[in-house]
Amino acid sequence: MRGMGISGGFVSGHRFSDALRSSKSKAPLGAGLAIILALIFSTYTLADSGSDTYKTKCSACHGANGAGDTMLGKNLKLRPLASADVQKESDDELATIIGKGRNRMPPFNAKLSKDQIRDVVNHIRSLKK
């Protein structure tokens, strides 16, 4: 029974190692590509939290901590997002303000999904001390 090891044995008249190589070469490219894309998009989704969305879309005016202490925020006389005036607004009211805009704040309905807006509202809630 010489030559019957896994790397050199015969399976149905073919070398086992040849069967492994041919099965690898016939694997559909789409399956591997689908797995890679799923990993990329799931990582993107996990990274796209309310905090990240806030940083990219809101912090230029409202500041990193929501205090409105940026040059734009000061010029617009923005209320701190942690203030009682802002925090007393309902989640739906904050989502409407973010989505439709208010005064000089632009609307974000076309730029953010409803889930992203909800996540930003949750982030605003987290600014409350």
C-alpha positions as CSV (number, residue, x, y, z in Angstrom):
1,M,0.0,0.0,0.0
2,R,2.8,2.3,-0.8
3,G,1.8,5.7,-2.2
4,M,-1.5,5.9,-0.4
5,G,-0.8,9.0,1.7
6,I,-3.1,11.9,1.4
7,S,-0.8,13.9,-0.8
8,G,0.0,11.1,-3.2
9,G,-2.8,8.6,-2.9
10,F,-5.2,7.6,-5.6
11,V,-8.9,8.4,-5.6
12,S,-11.0,6.9,-8.4
13,G,-7.9,6.6,-10.6
14,H,-6.6,10.1,-9.9
15,R,-4.2,11.4,-7.5
16,F,-5.9,12.9,-4.4
17,S,-3.7,16.0,-4.6
18,D,-4.8,16.4,-8.3
19,A,-8.4,16.2,-7.2
20,L,-7.9,18.9,-4.6
21,R,-6.2,21.2,-7.1
22,S,-8.9,20.7,-9.7
23,S,-11.6,21.3,-7.2
24,K,-10.0,24.6,-6.1
25,S,-9.5,25.8,-9.7
26,K,-13.2,25.1,-10.4
27,A,-14.5,27.0,-7.4
28,P,-16.8,29.8,-8.6
29,L,-15.2,33.2,-8.5
30,G,-18.5,34.8,-7.6
31,A,-18.6,32.9,-4.2
32,G,-15.3,34.4,-3.0
33,L,-16.2,37.8,-4.4
34,A,-19.5,37.7,-2.6
35,I,-17.8,36.9,0.7
36,I,-15.3,39.7,0.3
37,L,-18.0,42.2,-0.6
38,A,-20.2,41.1,2.4
39,L,-17.2,41.7,4.7
40,I,-16.5,45.1,3.3
41,F,-20.1,46.3,3.5
42,S,-20.7,44.8,7.0
43,T,-17.6,46.7,8.2
44,Y,-18.8,49.9,6.5
45,T,-22.2,49.5,8.1
46,L,-20.7,48.9,11.6
47,A,-18.4,51.9,11.2
48,D,-21.2,54.2,10.0
49,S,-22.7,54.9,13.4
50,G,-24.5,58.1,14.5
51,S,-21.2,59.4,15.9
52,D,-19.4,59.0,12.6
53,T,-22.3,60.5,10.6
54,Y,-22.4,63.4,13.1
55,K,-18.7,64.0,12.6
56,T,-18.9,64.1,8.8
57,K,-22.2,66.0,8.4
58,C,-22.8,68.1,11.5
59,S,-19.5,68.9,13.3
60,A,-18.5,71.7,10.9
61,C,-21.2,73.9,12.4
62,H,-22.1,72.2,15.7
63,G,-18.6,71.3,16.8
64,A,-17.1,67.9,17.8
65,N,-18.9,67.9,21.1
66,G,-22.1,69.7,20.0
67,A,-21.3,73.0,21.7
68,G,-21.6,75.0,18.5
69,D,-18.2,76.5,19.2
70,T,-16.9,76.5,15.7
71,M,-16.6,79.7,13.6
72,L,-19.7,78.8,11.7
73,G,-21.6,77.8,14.9
74,K,-20.7,81.1,16.6
75,N,-21.7,83.1,13.6
76,L,-25.0,81.3,13.4
77,K,-25.5,81.6,17.2
78,L,-26.2,77.8,17.5
79,R,-27.5,76.5,20.8
80,P,-25.4,73.7,22.3
81,L,-26.9,70.3,21.5
82,A,-26.5,69.3,25.1
83,S,-28.6,72.3,26.3
84,A,-32.0,71.7,27.9
85,D,-33.6,73.6,25.0
86,V,-32.4,71.1,22.5
87,Q,-32.7,68.0,24.7
88,K,-36.3,68.7,25.5
89,E,-37.2,68.2,21.8
90,S,-38.7,64.8,21.1
91,D,-36.7,62.3,18.9
92,D,-39.3,62.9,16.1
93,E,-38.8,66.7,16.3
94,L,-35.0,66.4,16.2
95,A,-35.3,64.0,13.2
96,T,-37.6,66.4,11.4
97,I,-35.2,69.3,12.0
98,I,-32.3,67.2,10.7
99,G,-34.3,65.9,7.7
100,K,-36.0,69.2,6.7
101,G,-33.5,71.7,8.1
102,R,-34.4,74.8,10.0
103,N,-33.5,78.5,9.5
104,R,-30.0,78.4,8.0
105,M,-29.5,74.7,8.6
106,P,-29.8,72.7,5.3
107,P,-32.0,69.7,5.0
108,F,-30.4,66.3,5.1
109,N,-33.2,64.0,3.9
110,A,-31.6,63.7,0.5
111,K,-28.1,63.0,2.1
112,L,-28.9,60.7,5.0
113,S,-31.2,57.7,5.3
114,K,-33.9,57.6,8.0
115,D,-31.7,55.2,10.0
116,Q,-28.8,57.5,9.8
117,I,-30.9,60.4,11.0
118,R,-32.2,58.3,13.9
119,D,-28.6,57.4,14.7
120,V,-27.6,61.1,14.7
121,V,-30.5,61.8,17.1
122,N,-29.2,59.1,19.4
123,H,-25.8,60.7,19.2
124,I,-27.3,64.1,20.1
125,R,-29.0,62.4,23.1
126,S,-25.6,61.0,24.2
127,L,-24.2,64.6,24.4
128,K,-26.4,65.3,27.3
129,K,-24.4,65.3,30.5
